[in-house]
Amino acid sequence: MRVASTRGAASAPISEAIAQGLATDGGLYMPPQLAPSARAWGTNLRERALALLMPYFADDPLADHLPAIIDEAFNFDAPLRWLDERTALLELFHGPTAAFKDFGARFLAATLSRLTTGSTATVLVATSGDTGAAVASAFHGRPDFRVVILYPEGRVSPRQAHQLGAFGGNVHAFRVAGTFDDCQRMVKTALADRELVARHHLTSANSISLGRLLPQMAYYAHAAMECAHAGHAPPSVIVPTGNLGNAFACLLARERGLPIGKVMLATNANRALVALAATGRYEPAATVATLANAMDVGAPSNAERLLARFPQVRHAIDADWVDDEAIRHAIRRTWDRHHVAICPHTACGVEVLERLRARGDRGTWIVAATAHPAKFDTVVEPIIGTTVAVPEPLAELLARPAHATPLPPEPAALARALA
Ligand SMILES: *Cc1c(COP(=O)(O)O)cnc(C)c1O
């Protein structure tokens, strides 16, 4: 299928759009709107991923590869964990770097490695924590790629930092003496420099890529169908949101006919999307640092996709926001009530649901649990008063030595580092 840009001046076959990342007119590629279907969508996560994604790739050179790509990307599960009869966490953190971004990053890597041109590509990523590790893990050891990660020194959790530096091989981590916005500016400057792009075959892997967005539909389809099979009412979904990639995928799954009720965004103190959902007006703001650092996004790039697809934003989504104090409360309450540890991002979603319940909502709700709490041990453990067991893949990474090269927050320094 051809996909068109949000700005209307570019279109490309889907595999080219994935390879390009940003559309050539500066917009974001939009998945075509397909007729909704009430089919069963298969019986497990992989079958559902294939059923959902195949139509987009039907006439594409990648179509024959899609089953193998999905096997590589979806090699871990996304189970529902019921807290009571009407409330479940959708655990998206059972992948190699313990956050939901593993699904999208692995799909993108599996896709790009089947589209390579023979020369080594450099995947450039600015990260506020989780993206860098997911992308590094997904491309680690793939011979046609090297990965260059920029993260703001001292502004990611200690375990996130260790993780980023622990891959080695074709993955190079740089700790930038600056903010996430500095890192992002350096990456954008590099990607806009034609000469540099050509010399190093630069490409990006940020969340505007369709190759990360599309596969995220699969676990919402999976959760909705698991609910249906268990005799539950169609669930509404709360998505802890930063750049809006994950929640947008949930909207797409609903658009395809999956039985999903409301889609509600839970943000931290970065509230541009809450205002957008309430007023229909999008006003990006400066980023505020919070305990849910992977959601510290003042200007969510997928807002452009949301407005292009759902101009009546208020009819498509609801949204609420949560401050750091309420994040701490939600972590504590969930531990006291259910003996379940949750990460600060998931806590935003849980807190938003708590407010709905307090107003009398008795519907079936799923909260996306976007990262494993052990990744944020320095926040979570003091609140719940005990240690959180570290999942095996994360423990393996943390046991390796880590190395990151210091880098001043200047585009010229990145250009030198690339050489
Ligand atoms: C990236 C991230 C988010 C935000 O996801 P978006 O797709 O950017 O909205 C939420 N939680 C965690 C743990 C993340 O890593």
The ligand as an ORCA input file, in Angstrom:
! r2SCAN-3c Opt
* xyz 0 1
  C       8.080      5.903     25.779
  C       7.343      5.569     27.006
  C       6.060      6.068     27.247
  C       5.374      7.016     26.301
  O       5.015      6.380     25.100
  P       4.615      7.263     23.828
  O       4.408      6.298     22.727
  O       5.798      8.169     23.566
  O       3.398      8.040     24.175
  C       5.399      5.661     28.387
  N       5.986      4.830     29.275
  C       7.219      4.336     29.086
  C       7.799      3.431     30.104
  C       7.944      4.680     27.944
  O       9.187      4.196     27.761
*
